[in-house]
Amino acid sequence: MNRTIKADLRIVVATLAALLFSAAAMADGPARKLPLSAFLDTQGSQNVYIPPVPDYWGWVAPAPGVKTPATSYVGGNAGSCDYAGLANDWLIEQGHPGLGTSFSGSVTERALGDGRILVHVDLRTVNALTFGMRITAPDFGDFATDPLIFGARAQDVLAGATPGIGDCHASFAWKQLPGDLVDFNHPPWDDGYFEIVNLSFRANAKGPLTALAGYGPDGTPGHLVISQTGFFRTSFKGATFDAFPAEFVEVRATGN
């Protein structure tokens, strides 16, 4: 699941459970199509997780044999795919050649009966910087410091490291007050302004593995797969306590 969401869930679950309603029942107005830029241009407003690169969502999965919900994901894997092109833009700003990151998809908004809007982003990104890590920092990892098992962070690429390059498909739905779309990684949680409805994320990438991945020496050709599904219209009990009943981040050597 998303590391930021996981860390915040202890605080917001009670609020979300009280606020969540059926999106279909609340959708009173017709859908209005927005350009992809309405979403892309509002992402990366902060650079907290891997500074100075702007923030975008990364994903974590528990260690093998550990079922969710779990109190810690140490020993599991984490992965990040630059779905909004923020790492690519940062590299270009630093004078590095772009990675060819590009986008397709749709953004729609629909007026709701409670005065908010329902936003749905369906985004496909190709040639996106992708890296994977082994989670060592309690409780759900640190994307700036956990050791790499696949690819390279943007700072490492700038210094000459070989990147992992992937394609991904993000589907994000949320409710917010009318206006500019929120930075989905740093939304305003207070006063009922923002509410996640559901999300899914899939990524496939090719690139170099590190020895820590367990398939050979540094540079062994490999691939990384991320598959995450979050449902926020749930009772937040049992397997859906953390809203992510399906979360998968795995690496393999090419040919495995």
Secondary structure, DSSP 8 states (H G I E B T S, - for coil): -BHHHHHHHHHHHHHHHHH---HHHHEEEEEEEE-THHHHTTS-----SBTTB-----EEE--TT--SS-S--TTSEEEEE-TTSHHHHHHHHTT------EEEEEEEEEEETTS-EEEEEEEEEEEEEEEEEE--STTT--TTTS-EEEE--HHHHHTT---EEEEEEEEEEEEE-SSS---TTS---GGG-EEEEEEEEEEEEEEEB-GGGSSSSTT-EEEEEEEEEEE-SS---GGGTTS-SEEEEEEEETT-
